[in-house]
Amino acid sequence: MPTSSSLPRCPYFLGGEWSPVSGLPTSPVFNSSTGEVIAEVPMAGVAEVDQAVRAAQAAFPGWAETPPSERARVMFKFRAKLEQHFEEIARLISREHGKTLAESRGDLFRGFEVVELACAAPTLLTGELLPNMARGIDGELARHPLGVCVGITPFNFPAMIPLWMFPLALVCGNTFVLKPSERVPLTAQRLAELLAESGLPKGVFNLVHGGKEAVEALLTHPLVRAVSFVGSTPVARAVHLTASTHGKRVQANGGAKNYIVVMPDADVGKTVEAVMNAAFGCAGERCMAGSSLLTVGDRGRAVMPDLIKAAQSLTVGRTDVEAQPGMGAVITAAHRERVRGLVDEGERAGARVVADGRGVKVPEAPNGFYLGATIVEDVRTEMKLAQEEVFGPVLNVLHMNGLDEAIEMANRSSYGNGAAIFTRSGGAAREFKQRVRAGMIGINVGVPAPMAMFPFSGWNESFFGDLHMQGRSGVLFYTQPKVTTSRWFAEGEGDIWRK
Ligand code: NAD
């Protein structure tokens, strides 16, 4: 139902103009720390999506012809603006998402690094040449932009994930339509404002808000050439299917369940610190969260007392204030109930809750969406807690007899984003790296999310497509090769260039 209220309503950015939107159904944006509604998002339908895509299509020929060095110069300006407004954007992320300020700075910084990668466009886009590929014939490969590219992003990294996509797509000569998560639209809006101030021609970048209907309109629009998606596995799978059926190039990152193996020779203090960050950083709402701990042998199990103590003393509270807690809120009340329900169900089925954050209270913000750090031991593989992505501050623990058993357990997962091992043994680390079926491996690193120069390379049900986001893989995704074969006739055999 269309609504009218005094709340700020997120505008769309279409053809270089900010357009206030009325007459559409809206969705609330919460300050997760307080539970208060801070804005509303008008949910786009087919007509609004069509307007955005047509604006992007109209801008494409001019932008594709713009030299890569000029396109990169826009990114240099955008980088400077992000640097200038860094703290303000970090605070905005904390406000609409709930993560701590330090985590919000990390969120923005990892995206900032992709903008820096995009500044290297003239080098990234150079082609290949083989003189005399055959006798008297030269072969040359040049990378060309695709046209209108689309980005559809999740709630959990309001800055980093949009920035995985549009800076590279744009420097490659494409135009873009971003549809951020309807739960965190304000950060995307601020990024769009700063990009527009960086000298991008009108229509090259467009922003619409919405949910399923907007996504389906984007995936099936005949003028869209490529789709970058990040979100949960069921939606990623469906996005990949629909968009590829409609002839688009697709990269769709899905959910995850990442294992951390603690070997008997691991450094207890450093491992506990890293596991705390991997499991409870961003309140567990990371696709690279280390949500399942596999301790090996009695000495691997030795991390447990310190880990339980650290979880029980992790403070929880508001992140929209100066004094920061150790951990912020989760995204919505409904999500908190889902996470709490999974722990309850595991406990009823025999798991032991050894650190229990289900009843955490934050007296100064009684309506915030809080959960405390929770550790569950004796989780069995048939429990939902073991099978489903929890996406909250919950760490499952299973005790293993050896590395083989731990690798087998990790490889039972249908996902394949990250996996980490803590050990002092090069041999154990090498064995783990070789045999674990996941695309991002950490050795004594709890959250092995690659930096911008490498692809974010999920496997199995964590990724649908071929070319991953970021790095050279991102450049390949946003361009298509054109190979020219040339021969020049010698004088006397038909001197065509002198005619
Ligand atoms: P989500 O799948 O609910 O939403 C992602 C996007 O899809 C949003 O823009 C949303 O509006 C849209 N959407 C939601 N339902 C849809 C539907 N039925 N049809 C079409 N579009 C739909 O994900 P979320 O809750 O925003 O984000 C959390 C999920 O994202 C987790 O599963 C997490 O693991 C995953 N994630 C993955 C990566 C990765 O790189 N693999 C990174 C971050 C988050």
Residues whose N, C-alpha, C, O or C-beta is under 5 A from the ligand:
A	BS01	NAD	I152 T153 P154 F155 N156 K179 P180 S181 E182 G210 G211 K212 V215 V230 G231 S232 T233 V235 N253 G254 G255 A256 C287 G458 S462
